[in-house]
Amino acid sequence: MPARRPPRTALALTAVALLSATATACGDTGGLRGAGATPTAVSPVRLWPDLRPASSPAYPYDVATRATVKGVTVPGDDIRKVDPVDVVEAEITAHPDDYGSKGAYHATVDRMENCRTGGDEARCPLLKPYYRDLTGDGRADLTLGFRLYPTNQTAVRVYTVEKHALVQVLADNDAIIGVELAGRALIERSPADISGYEYRTTWVWDPEQRAMAFSRDEYLHVGDGRRGKTPSPSPSPAASSSAGAR
């Protein structure tokens, strides 16, 4: 399972302080004014050139996840024919420590029963599947999301097909407020510690690791705390009937 990234409160406070200082300096919105003499360009200066390199990364979590999904077949190598419910249930089976009776996401298991025909769709934790080529091989890949009860986290997963097998190439858990697909990148939006700000984490396909690799982590000002709606990609019309339309 993906490791969680550490708290980023210090980063948030620093960013807000810098933005506040900039806003104060640029608070006058009146007419045009001369900016004064153009300052002389100064080249970058490297500080502490003899500083010893760090012995460990700043963010100790996996930058890429790759695993073959056991127990799920891909008819005709067509990922659209794979049942998303089977995919999530395969993960539950493969990770009993996370989904067992004492696991952090134990309540997800009981709710998965509602994802089958005749179940209560409102209680099904599986979100609508999306299909897009994220690996660049010309074939659609599968992006899945499902709620991790009883926490407020959402699991984000990406799967591709290699050598007739279903392969997971992205696995991340976070408190998600939105997910976007942009080209071959997947962008997760998460709430920040301060109102009006959010984190955006970008994952892109890495041909060397054969997985979606962590690319960028941003801390952005998005307004006065009232979050606007972000357009999302259209779901595939071929979504699994057993998962249902949610």
C-alpha positions as CSV (number, residue, x, y, z in Angstrom):
1,M,0.0,0.0,0.0
2,P,1.2,3.5,-0.7
3,A,3.0,5.3,2.2
4,R,1.5,8.6,3.4
5,R,3.3,11.8,2.8
6,P,4.2,13.7,6.0
7,P,2.4,16.8,7.3
8,R,3.1,20.0,5.3
9,T,1.9,22.6,7.7
10,A,5.2,24.4,8.0
11,L,5.3,24.7,4.2
12,A,1.8,26.1,4.2
13,L,2.5,28.7,6.8
14,T,5.7,29.8,5.0
15,A,3.8,30.1,1.7
16,V,1.0,32.1,3.2
17,A,3.5,34.5,4.9
18,L,5.2,35.1,1.6
19,L,1.9,35.6,-0.3
20,S,0.7,38.0,2.4
21,A,3.8,40.1,2.1
22,T,3.4,40.3,-1.7
23,A,-0.3,41.2,-1.4
24,T,0.6,44.1,1.0
25,A,3.2,45.5,-1.3
26,C,0.9,45.3,-4.4
27,G,-2.3,46.4,-2.6
28,D,-2.6,49.7,-4.6
29,T,-4.8,49.0,-7.6
30,G,-5.0,52.6,-8.8
31,G,-3.7,54.1,-12.1
32,L,-0.5,53.5,-13.9
33,R,2.7,54.5,-12.1
34,G,6.3,54.4,-12.9
35,A,8.2,51.5,-11.4
36,G,11.4,53.5,-11.1
37,A,14.8,52.5,-12.3
38,T,15.2,48.9,-13.5
39,P,17.4,47.1,-11.0
40,T,20.7,45.5,-12.3
41,A,20.3,41.8,-12.9
42,V,22.1,39.7,-10.4
43,S,23.2,36.1,-11.1
44,P,22.2,33.3,-8.7
45,V,24.5,32.8,-5.7
46,R,25.0,29.3,-4.4
47,L,24.8,29.2,-0.6
48,W,26.9,26.8,1.5
49,P,28.7,25.0,-1.3
50,D,30.4,22.6,1.2
51,L,27.1,21.6,2.8
52,R,27.0,17.8,3.3
53,P,24.3,16.1,1.1
54,A,21.2,14.9,3.0
55,S,21.3,11.2,3.8
56,S,17.5,10.6,3.3
57,P,14.8,12.1,1.0
58,A,12.6,15.0,2.3
59,Y,9.4,13.1,1.6
60,P,9.8,9.4,2.6
61,Y,7.0,7.9,0.5
62,D,7.1,5.8,-2.6
63,V,7.3,7.7,-5.8
64,A,6.0,4.9,-7.9
65,T,3.9,1.8,-7.4
66,R,3.8,-1.2,-9.7
67,A,2.2,-4.6,-9.0
68,T,0.4,-7.3,-11.0
69,V,-3.2,-7.8,-9.9
70,K,-3.8,-11.4,-8.9
71,G,-7.1,-13.1,-9.6
72,V,-8.4,-10.7,-12.2
73,T,-8.3,-11.6,-15.9
74,V,-8.5,-9.3,-18.9
75,P,-10.7,-10.7,-21.7
76,G,-9.1,-10.0,-25.0
77,D,-6.6,-7.7,-23.4
78,D,-9.4,-5.1,-23.3
79,I,-9.3,-3.3,-20.0
80,R,-12.8,-2.0,-20.5
81,K,-14.1,-5.6,-20.1
82,V,-12.5,-5.8,-16.6
83,D,-15.1,-5.4,-13.8
84,P,-13.9,-2.6,-11.5
85,V,-15.6,-4.3,-8.5
86,D,-13.4,-7.4,-9.1
87,V,-10.4,-5.1,-9.1
88,V,-11.1,-3.5,-5.8
89,E,-12.0,-6.8,-4.2
90,A,-8.7,-8.2,-5.4
91,E,-6.9,-5.4,-3.6
92,I,-8.9,-6.1,-0.4
93,T,-7.9,-9.8,-0.6
94,A,-4.3,-8.9,-1.2
95,H,-4.0,-6.5,1.8
96,P,-5.7,-8.1,4.9
97,D,-3.8,-5.8,7.2
98,D,-5.5,-2.8,5.7
99,Y,-9.0,-4.1,5.1
100,G,-9.3,-6.8,7.8
101,S,-11.5,-6.4,10.9
102,K,-8.7,-4.4,12.6
103,G,-7.4,-2.6,9.5
104,A,-7.6,1.1,8.9
105,Y,-10.1,0.7,6.1
106,H,-12.2,-2.2,7.5
107,A,-15.5,-0.6,6.8
108,T,-14.8,-0.5,3.1
109,V,-15.3,-4.3,2.9
110,D,-18.9,-4.4,4.1
111,R,-19.8,-1.5,1.8
112,M,-18.4,-3.3,-1.3
113,E,-21.3,-5.7,-1.1
114,N,-23.5,-2.8,-2.3
115,C,-21.5,-2.4,-5.5
116,R,-23.1,-5.6,-6.9
117,T,-26.4,-5.9,-8.7
118,G,-29.2,-5.3,-6.2
119,G,-27.1,-3.5,-3.7
120,D,-27.6,0.0,-2.3
121,E,-25.7,2.2,-4.7
122,A,-25.6,5.1,-2.2
123,R,-23.4,2.9,0.1
124,C,-21.1,1.6,-2.6
125,P,-17.6,3.1,-2.0
126,L,-16.5,2.6,-5.6
127,L,-16.5,5.7,-7.8
128,K,-17.2,5.8,-11.5
129,P,-14.3,4.4,-13.6
130,Y,-12.6,6.4,-16.3
131,Y,-10.7,5.2,-19.3
132,R,-7.8,7.1,-20.9
133,D,-4.4,6.3,-22.4
134,L,-1.9,7.4,-19.7
135,T,1.0,5.1,-20.6
136,G,1.3,6.2,-24.2
137,D,0.8,2.7,-25.7
138,G,-2.2,3.7,-27.7
139,R,-4.6,1.7,-25.5
140,A,-7.0,2.9,-22.8
141,D,-5.9,2.6,-19.1
142,L,-8.2,2.4,-16.2
143,T,-8.4,5.0,-13.4
144,L,-10.3,4.0,-10.3
145,G,-11.3,5.7,-7.1
146,F,-13.0,4.3,-4.0
147,R,-13.7,5.6,-0.5
148,L,-11.6,4.2,2.3
149,Y,-14.1,3.9,5.2
150,P,-14.3,4.8,8.0
151,T,-11.6,7.4,7.2
152,N,-12.1,10.5,5.0
153,Q,-9.5,9.2,2.5
154,T,-10.0,8.2,-1.1
155,A,-8.0,5.6,-2.9
156,V,-6.8,6.6,-6.4
157,R,-5.6,3.7,-8.6
158,V,-4.4,3.4,-12.2
159,Y,-4.2,0.1,-14.1
160,T,-2.8,-0.9,-17.5
161,V,-2.6,-4.2,-19.4
162,E,0.8,-5.9,-20.0
163,K,1.3,-9.4,-21.3
164,H,-2.4,-10.2,-20.9
165,A,-2.2,-9.3,-17.2
166,L,-3.8,-6.4,-15.3
167,V,-1.0,-4.3,-13.7
168,Q,-1.4,-1.5,-11.1
169,V,0.8,1.4,-12.0
170,L,-0.4,4.0,-9.4
171,A,-1.7,3.6,-5.9
172,D,-2.2,6.6,-3.6
173,N,-4.4,7.3,-0.7
174,D,-5.3,10.9,0.4
175,A,-8.0,13.2,1.5
176,I,-9.2,14.0,-2.0
177,I,-11.4,17.0,-3.1
178,G,-10.8,16.4,-6.8
179,V,-8.9,14.4,-9.4
180,E,-8.1,15.6,-12.9
181,L,-6.6,14.0,-16.0
182,A,-4.4,16.3,-18.1
183,G,-2.8,14.6,-21.1
184,R,-0.9,11.7,-19.6
185,A,-0.8,13.2,-16.1
186,L,-3.1,12.6,-13.1
187,I,-3.5,15.5,-10.7
188,E,-4.9,15.1,-7.2
189,R,-6.3,18.0,-5.3
190,S,-6.3,17.8,-1.5
191,P,-7.4,20.3,1.2
192,A,-4.7,22.3,2.9
193,D,-4.5,23.2,6.6
194,I,-5.5,26.8,5.9
195,S,-8.8,27.9,4.3
196,G,-8.4,29.1,0.7
197,Y,-5.4,26.9,-0.1
198,E,-5.0,23.4,-1.4
199,Y,-2.4,20.9,-2.4
200,R,-2.0,19.5,-5.9
201,T,0.0,16.4,-6.5
202,T,0.9,15.4,-10.1
203,W,1.7,11.9,-11.2
204,V,3.0,11.2,-14.7
205,W,3.9,8.0,-16.6
206,D,7.6,7.1,-16.3
207,P,8.7,4.6,-19.0
208,E,11.7,3.5,-17.1
209,Q,9.8,2.5,-13.9
210,R,6.8,1.4,-16.0
211,A,4.6,3.2,-13.5
212,M,3.0,6.6,-12.8
213,A,5.7,8.4,-10.9
214,F,5.4,11.3,-8.5
215,S,6.2,14.5,-10.4
216,R,5.2,17.6,-8.5
217,D,3.6,18.7,-5.2
218,E,2.2,22.3,-5.2
219,Y,0.6,24.5,-2.5
220,L,-1.8,26.9,-4.2
221,H,-4.0,29.8,-3.2
222,V,-7.5,29.0,-4.7
223,G,-9.6,31.8,-3.3
224,D,-11.4,32.9,-0.1
225,G,-12.1,29.4,1.1
226,R,-15.1,28.7,-1.1
227,R,-14.0,26.0,-3.4
228,G,-15.2,26.2,-7.0
229,K,-16.1,23.3,-9.2
230,T,-13.5,21.9,-11.4
231,P,-14.4,20.2,-14.7
232,S,-13.8,16.5,-14.7
233,P,-13.3,14.1,-17.7
234,S,-16.3,12.4,-19.1
235,P,-16.8,8.8,-18.0
236,S,-16.6,6.0,-20.5
237,P,-20.0,4.8,-21.8
238,A,-18.6,1.3,-21.4
239,A,-18.3,1.5,-17.6
240,S,-18.9,-1.8,-15.9
241,S,-22.6,-2.6,-15.4
242,S,-21.9,-4.2,-12.1
243,A,-20.3,-1.1,-10.7
244,G,-23.4,0.9,-11.7
245,A,-23.7,4.5,-12.7
246,R,-22.8,6.8,-9.9
